[in-house]
């Protein structure tokens, strides 16, 4: 089991020192979210950072030099045993925002300051070189609106102004992501979208005939399955994929060699992500469909505010319990079933 300290699923491009990176410049935008999470969290095999500056910066350091550390408790940023940078985030926008810490070494991100209201500020203990992303609450964590790298020396303070152009951001999001699907196999296909709120499969386009290409509009991070037309209730998908592109970009999918693709996807399994939004540690159990016995899926507790991920299979059922309360006298706090197909990912939230 691998753990993601969330919330996930985004990240930020770290430019090299020679690139003149200014962390609190009002017009600063970077594209780390799609590149970071696509390549590391979702198994693309190697880092495909959008900025050569980041790649050079990372490759030019040893494993210890410049290694990100976990931020300290936002409620108590002054650690008497070590010098920190007290980072002050101020929201100059008209809507609340969430701030996430990007841990490049551990290949994960997690929320550190939720819901900074318009006109308000919040502070957190950090260190030089730490990276943070800014999102609206509820966003898919693939395309940050603004990103910061701490440039101040430890033992000092740094003030970071969240001030991207909201009108331009709205216009950019309105463009969506152009999804292009080409059918190169010998039978028609049906494209289905997985609703992230309900995990239901929903038809996303007309039937894609043999040799035909379909174009539709979607959003970063959305999950799709391609099935033989009319058989999505009884068959595994021919291909499953997540949109790994930013707003305003294109994402192309070519479908061919369905048998080879199905074998490859079965080997990949389904990658499940469970986000603990409650205030108690959690444990996850797989329920054997034949015996109804519960088997521990996650050996370690999932602390509040963190995420775990594990590989599983379509149709598997899981029960989530408060840690220490998984006997027959307690009910699970959440039950869920994997609806994603092989090769895809699925996200579940455990609320308060």
C-alpha positions as CSV (number, residue, x, y, z in Angstrom):
1,X,0.0,0.0,0.0
2,X,1.2,3.4,-0.9
3,X,0.0,6.5,0.9
4,X,-0.7,9.8,-0.5
5,X,-0.8,12.7,1.9
6,X,-3.6,14.7,0.2
7,X,-5.5,15.9,-1.0
8,X,-4.2,14.9,-4.0
9,X,-4.6,14.0,-6.8
10,X,-2.0,18.3,-8.2
11,X,1.2,20.0,-8.2
12,X,3.3,22.9,-9.4
13,X,6.1,23.6,-11.7
14,X,9.3,24.5,-9.9
15,X,11.4,26.7,-12.2
16,X,15.1,26.6,-11.8
17,X,16.9,29.4,-10.0
18,X,18.4,30.6,-13.2
19,X,14.9,31.0,-14.8
20,X,14.1,34.1,-12.7
21,X,11.1,32.5,-10.9
22,X,9.2,35.0,-8.8
23,X,6.7,33.3,-6.5
24,X,4.4,36.1,-5.6
25,X,4.3,37.8,-9.0
26,X,0.6,38.5,-9.8
27,X,0.7,37.1,-13.3
28,X,2.6,34.0,-12.4
29,X,1.0,30.7,-13.6
30,X,2.7,27.3,-13.9
31,X,1.7,23.9,-15.2
32,X,2.8,21.3,-12.7
33,X,-0.6,19.8,-11.8
34,X,-1.2,17.8,-15.0
35,X,2.5,16.9,-15.5
36,X,3.2,15.9,-11.9
37,X,0.1,13.9,-11.1
38,X,-0.1,12.4,-14.5
39,X,3.4,11.1,-14.5
40,X,3.8,10.1,-10.8
41,X,0.4,9.3,-9.3
42,X,-1.1,7.7,-12.4
43,X,1.9,5.7,-13.6
44,X,3.1,7.3,-16.7
45,X,6.5,5.8,-16.1
46,X,8.7,8.9,-15.8
47,X,8.3,12.5,-14.8
48,X,7.0,14.6,-17.7
49,X,7.2,18.0,-16.1
50,X,5.9,20.9,-18.1
51,X,8.9,23.0,-17.3
52,X,12.5,22.0,-18.2
53,X,13.5,24.3,-15.4
54,X,11.9,22.0,-12.8
55,X,13.5,18.9,-14.4
56,X,16.9,20.5,-14.4
57,X,16.5,21.7,-10.9
58,X,15.6,18.2,-9.6
59,X,18.3,16.4,-11.6
60,X,20.9,18.8,-10.4
61,X,20.5,18.1,-6.7
62,X,21.3,15.1,-4.6
63,X,18.6,13.2,-2.7
64,X,19.2,15.3,0.3
65,X,19.9,18.7,-1.2
66,X,16.7,20.7,-1.6
67,X,14.5,17.8,-0.4
68,X,11.0,19.0,0.5
69,X,9.9,18.5,4.1
70,X,6.4,18.2,5.4
71,X,5.0,21.6,6.5
72,X,4.6,22.1,10.3
73,X,1.2,22.5,11.9
74,X,-0.5,25.6,10.5
75,X,-1.9,26.4,13.9
76,X,1.6,26.6,15.5
77,X,4.1,27.7,12.9
78,X,6.9,28.5,15.3
79,X,8.9,25.4,16.1
80,X,11.3,26.1,19.0
81,X,13.7,23.4,17.8
82,X,14.1,24.5,14.2
83,X,14.0,27.6,12.2
84,X,11.2,27.8,9.7
85,X,9.7,30.2,7.1
86,X,6.4,31.5,8.3
87,X,4.4,31.7,5.0
88,X,1.4,34.1,5.0
89,X,-1.1,33.4,2.3
90,X,-3.6,36.2,1.6
91,X,-6.7,35.7,-0.6
92,X,-7.4,38.8,-2.7
93,X,-10.1,37.0,-4.7
94,X,-13.9,37.1,-4.5
95,X,-14.1,33.3,-3.7
96,X,-12.6,31.1,-1.0
97,X,-9.5,29.0,-2.0
98,X,-7.6,26.0,-0.7
99,X,-3.8,25.8,-0.4
100,X,-2.0,22.5,-1.0
101,X,1.5,21.5,-0.2
102,X,3.4,19.7,-3.1
103,X,5.8,17.0,-1.9
104,X,7.9,16.2,-4.9
105,X,10.1,13.7,-3.1
106,X,7.1,11.7,-1.9
107,X,5.2,12.3,-5.2
108,X,2.0,13.5,-3.4
109,X,0.2,16.6,-2.3
110,X,-2.1,17.4,0.6
111,X,-4.3,20.2,1.7
112,X,-2.7,22.4,4.4
113,X,-4.9,25.5,4.5
114,X,-8.6,24.8,3.5
115,X,-11.0,27.6,2.7
116,X,-9.2,30.9,3.0
117,X,-12.1,33.4,2.7
118,X,-11.9,36.5,0.4
119,X,-9.8,39.2,2.1
120,X,-8.5,36.9,4.8
121,X,-5.0,35.5,5.4
122,X,-3.6,32.3,6.9
123,X,-0.1,31.3,7.9
124,X,1.8,28.0,7.9
125,X,5.3,26.9,8.9
126,X,7.4,26.0,5.9
127,X,10.9,25.9,4.5
128,X,12.8,27.5,1.6
129,X,12.0,25.6,-1.6
130,X,8.6,24.3,-0.5
131,X,5.9,24.4,-3.2
132,X,2.2,25.2,-2.8
133,X,-0.7,25.1,-5.2
134,X,-4.0,27.1,-5.0
135,X,-7.4,25.7,-6.0
136,X,-11.0,26.5,-5.6
137,X,-12.7,24.1,-3.1
138,X,-14.0,21.0,-4.9
139,X,-11.7,21.3,-7.9
140,X,-10.2,18.4,-9.7
141,X,-6.5,18.5,-8.6
142,X,-4.9,18.6,-12.0
143,X,-4.6,22.2,-13.0
144,X,-3.7,24.7,-10.3
145,X,-4.8,28.3,-10.6
146,X,-1.7,29.7,-9.0
147,X,1.5,28.2,-7.5
148,X,4.2,29.4,-5.2
149,X,7.7,28.4,-4.2
150,X,9.0,29.6,-0.9
151,X,12.1,31.8,-1.6
152,X,12.7,33.2,1.9
153,X,15.4,31.9,4.2
154,X,14.5,29.8,7.2
155,X,13.9,31.9,10.3
156,X,12.1,34.7,8.3
157,X,8.6,35.4,6.9
158,X,7.2,35.5,3.4
159,X,3.9,37.0,2.3
160,X,2.2,35.4,-0.7
161,X,-0.7,37.1,-2.4
162,X,-3.3,34.9,-4.1
163,X,-4.3,37.2,-6.9
164,X,-4.7,35.5,-10.3
165,X,-7.2,37.1,-12.8
166,X,-10.5,35.5,-12.0
167,X,-12.1,36.6,-15.3
168,X,-9.3,35.0,-17.3
169,X,-9.5,31.9,-15.2
170,X,-13.2,31.6,-15.8
171,X,-12.7,32.0,-19.5
172,X,-10.0,29.4,-19.6
173,X,-12.2,26.9,-17.7
174,X,-15.1,27.6,-20.0
175,X,-13.0,26.2,-22.9
176,X,-12.8,22.9,-21.3
177,X,-10.5,20.2,-22.7
178,X,-11.1,19.0,-26.2
179,X,-11.2,15.2,-26.2
180,X,-10.6,13.5,-29.5
181,X,-11.3,9.8,-29.8
182,X,-10.3,7.8,-32.9
183,X,-11.8,4.3,-33.5
184,X,-9.3,2.1,-35.4
185,X,-10.7,-1.3,-34.5
186,X,-13.3,-3.4,-36.3
187,X,-16.4,-2.7,-34.2
188,X,-18.3,0.5,-33.1
189,X,-17.5,2.0,-29.7
190,X,-19.4,3.9,-27.0
191,X,-17.7,6.5,-24.8
192,X,-18.9,6.7,-21.2
193,X,-17.9,9.2,-18.5
194,X,-17.6,8.3,-14.8
195,X,-19.5,10.8,-12.7
196,X,-17.0,11.6,-9.9
197,X,-19.8,12.3,-7.4
198,X,-21.9,9.2,-7.9
199,X,-19.4,6.9,-9.8
200,X,-22.2,6.2,-12.3
201,X,-21.3,5.5,-15.9
202,X,-22.9,8.1,-18.3
203,X,-22.9,8.1,-22.1
204,X,-20.6,10.9,-23.3
205,X,-21.0,10.8,-27.1
206,X,-22.8,9.1,-29.9
207,X,-21.6,5.7,-31.1
208,X,-18.1,6.0,-32.6
209,X,-18.3,4.0,-35.8
210,X,-15.4,2.0,-37.4
211,X,-12.8,4.4,-38.6
212,X,-14.6,7.4,-37.2
213,X,-13.3,10.1,-34.9
214,X,-15.4,11.9,-32.3
215,X,-14.7,15.2,-30.6
216,X,-16.2,16.2,-27.2
217,X,-15.5,18.7,-24.4
218,X,-14.5,17.6,-20.9
219,X,-12.4,18.7,-17.9
220,X,-9.0,17.8,-16.5
221,X,-9.0,14.6,-14.4
222,X,-12.2,13.2,-15.7
223,X,-12.3,9.4,-16.3
224,X,-13.7,7.7,-19.4
225,X,-14.3,4.1,-20.5
226,X,-14.7,2.9,-24.1
227,X,-17.0,-0.1,-24.6
228,X,-18.2,-2.1,-27.5
229,X,-21.3,-0.1,-28.5
230,X,-24.4,-1.2,-26.5
231,X,-22.4,-3.6,-24.2
232,X,-21.3,-1.3,-21.4
233,X,-23.6,-3.1,-18.9
234,X,-22.1,-6.6,-19.6
235,X,-18.5,-6.1,-20.8
236,X,-15.3,-4.7,-19.6
237,X,-14.1,-1.6,-21.3
238,X,-11.9,-1.8,-24.3
239,X,-9.9,1.2,-23.1
240,X,-10.0,3.3,-19.9
241,X,-8.3,6.7,-19.5
242,X,-8.1,9.8,-17.4
243,X,-7.9,13.3,-19.0
244,X,-4.3,14.4,-18.5
245,X,-4.5,17.8,-20.0
246,X,-5.2,21.4,-18.8
247,X,-8.1,23.6,-19.7
248,X,-7.8,24.9,-23.2
249,X,-5.7,21.9,-24.4
250,X,-6.5,18.9,-26.5
251,X,-6.3,15.2,-25.4
252,X,-6.3,12.5,-28.1
253,X,-7.1,8.8,-27.6
254,X,-6.4,6.1,-30.3
255,X,-8.2,2.8,-29.9
256,X,-6.7,-0.3,-31.5
257,X,-5.6,-3.9,-30.7
258,X,-8.4,-4.5,-28.1
259,X,-7.2,-7.9,-27.0
260,X,-3.7,-6.6,-26.2
261,X,-5.2,-3.6,-24.6
262,X,-7.5,-5.7,-22.4
263,X,-4.6,-7.9,-21.2
264,X,-2.6,-4.8,-20.4
265,X,-5.4,-3.2,-18.5
266,X,-6.1,-6.4,-16.4
267,X,-2.4,-6.4,-15.4
268,X,-2.8,-2.8,-14.3
269,X,-5.9,-3.5,-12.2
270,X,-7.9,-0.5,-10.9
271,X,-6.2,2.1,-8.8
272,X,-8.5,3.2,-5.9
273,X,-8.0,6.4,-3.9
274,X,-9.7,6.9,-0.6
275,X,-9.7,10.4,0.9
276,X,-10.2,10.6,4.7
277,X,-12.3,13.8,5.2
278,X,-13.4,12.8,8.6
279,X,-11.8,13.7,11.9
280,X,-10.8,10.1,12.9
281,X,-8.3,7.6,11.6
282,X,-9.8,5.0,9.2
283,X,-9.2,1.4,8.1
284,X,-10.4,-0.2,4.9
285,X,-11.5,-3.8,4.5
286,X,-12.2,-5.8,1.3
287,X,-15.4,-7.9,1.5
288,X,-15.1,-11.4,0.0
289,X,-18.2,-11.8,-2.3
290,X,-18.4,-15.6,-1.7
291,X,-17.9,-15.7,2.1
292,X,-18.7,-12.1,3.0
293,X,-15.6,-12.2,5.2
294,X,-13.8,-8.9,5.8
295,X,-10.1,-8.8,4.9
296,X,-7.9,-5.8,5.9
297,X,-6.9,-3.8,2.8
298,X,-4.8,-1.1,4.5
299,X,-2.4,-2.2,7.2
300,X,-1.9,1.3,8.5
301,X,-4.6,3.7,9.6
302,X,-5.5,6.5,7.2
303,X,-5.1,9.7,9.3
304,X,-7.6,12.6,9.0
305,X,-7.0,14.7,5.9
306,X,-4.9,12.1,4.1
307,X,-5.4,9.7,1.2
308,X,-4.4,6.1,0.6
309,X,-4.4,4.3,-2.7
310,X,-4.3,0.6,-3.6
311,X,-4.8,-1.7,-6.6
312,X,-8.0,-3.7,-6.9
313,X,-10.5,-5.1,-9.5
314,X,-13.8,-4.0,-11.0
315,X,-16.8,-4.9,-8.8
316,X,-14.8,-5.4,-5.6
317,X,-16.6,-4.1,-2.5
318,X,-15.0,-2.3,0.4
319,X,-16.1,-1.3,3.9
320,X,-14.5,1.7,5.7
321,X,-14.4,1.7,9.6
322,X,-13.2,4.1,12.2
323,X,-9.9,2.6,13.4
324,X,-10.5,0.1,16.2
325,X,-14.3,-0.2,15.4
326,X,-14.4,-2.9,12.8
327,X,-15.9,-5.7,14.9
328,X,-19.5,-6.9,14.5
329,X,-20.8,-4.3,17.0
330,X,-20.0,-1.3,14.8
331,X,-21.3,-0.4,11.3
332,X,-18.9,0.8,8.6
333,X,-18.8,4.6,8.1
334,X,-18.8,4.0,4.3
335,X,-19.3,1.2,1.9
336,X,-18.3,1.4,-1.8
337,X,-17.9,-0.7,-4.9
338,X,-15.3,-0.3,-7.6
339,X,-17.1,0.7,-10.8
340,X,-14.1,1.7,-12.8
341,X,-12.7,-0.6,-15.4
342,X,-9.2,-2.1,-15.6
343,X,-6.5,0.5,-16.2
344,X,-8.5,3.3,-14.6
345,X,-8.6,5.1,-11.3
346,X,-11.5,5.8,-8.9
347,X,-11.7,8.3,-6.1
348,X,-13.8,7.9,-2.9
349,X,-14.3,10.4,-0.1
350,X,-15.1,9.5,3.5
351,X,-16.9,12.6,4.9
352,X,-17.4,13.7,8.5
